[in-house]
């Protein structure tokens, strides 16, 4: 028998305001939050504006599952793209790239930590197009 697996829950405070929680033995080990994107970056409808997994739980698929949970919910609401804003120097940026996110560059060609998925079907296993 393998290690215990976290339990995932989805909460919505308002339409398009999504919180995904990962818990193990009653302890919160990670969360992600999605909301509508304000339109500041054209071509993206949703925004993954929070994601956190306790360091002891990194590299166990929890972050991926949380991102997929938010993306799946967005898709169920007709939201087909998502971006996030982070720190360009964050060592976790490789995580987003492994999930297929593209780096978003400023008009001057600079990378400031933004990532995006233009088609969430590609992020979610079993989605209609992926």
N, C-alpha and C positions, 0 to 999 in steps of 0.2 A: 504494500500500500504506500502510495506517494505522500508527500507533505500535504497538510491541509490546504484547501483552496479557499480564497476569499469569497465572500458573498457580495454580490453586486446589487445595488438598489438605484432606482431612477426616481428623481423627485422633480416636480415642476411647480415653481411658485406662481408663475404666470405663463401663458402661452409663449413659446419661444425662449423661455428662461429655464434652462435645463441644468440640473445638478446630478451627477453620477457619483455614487459613493461605493467604496470597496472596504469591507470590514471582515475581520477574522477574529473569532472568539469574542465578539462584541466590541472589538477595538477597531477604530477607524485607521486604515493603513493607506488610504489614498482617496482623492476626489478629483473631479473635473467639472468645470462649469462652462456651459455654452449659452450664447445669447445672439440676438440678431446683430449683424454688423451695421454700423452707422452709415456705411457707404463711402467712407473716406478713401478706401482703396476700391476702385471700380472692379466689378467682376466677381465679387464675393458677397454672399448673402448672410452666412453665419460666422460667428466668431467663437473660437475656443479661447475664453479669456482667463481661465484658471486651470491649472493641472498640477497636482502634487502627489507624490508617492513617497512614503517614508524610506529613507536611505536603505534600511535593512531589507526592504521589499523590492528594491530595484532589480531589474533583469529577471523578473519572474512572470512577465506578461501582464502585469496589472496595469501599467500605463497604457499599453496597447489596447487592452480591454476597455479602459475608461474612455479613450479617444473614440474607439469604435462605438461605444454606447451612445456618446453624444452625437456622433455622425449618423448612426442608425435613427435616432430620434429626429434629427434634422430632416433626414430623407423622408420620414413618415409625415412630416409637415410640409413637404414640397420644397425644402431648402436643400439645394444640390451642391453647394460649395461652402468652404469654410477657411478662415485664416486665423492666425494667431500672431501676437506681437510679443517678442521676447528680447533678450539681450544678445547682441551679436557675438559676445565672447563666452556665452554660457556653454559649458561642456555638454549639456544635455541636448544641444542642437542636433547632434548626430541621431538622436532618437527620432526627431521629426523627419529627418531625411530618410531614415530606414523605413518609416511609415509612408514614404512616397511624397512627402510635402516638397514643394519647390521653394527655393529662396526667392523672396520678393525684393527687388532692387528699387531704389529711388530713381527719379528721372535723371539724376546725375550718375547713375550706375553704382551707387554705394549700397552696401548691405547693412541694415540696421537691426536685424534680428527678426524680421517678418518672414513667416512661412505661410504657404497656402496649398489647399487641395481644391482644384477647380472642378473635380468630379468626385463626389463622396462615394459613388458606387464602387470606385476602385479601392476605397479604404475599407469598406464593409463586406466581409465574406457573405456570400449568398445574396447580395443585393442584385437588383434587376440587371444592371449592366456589367457587374464585376465578376 
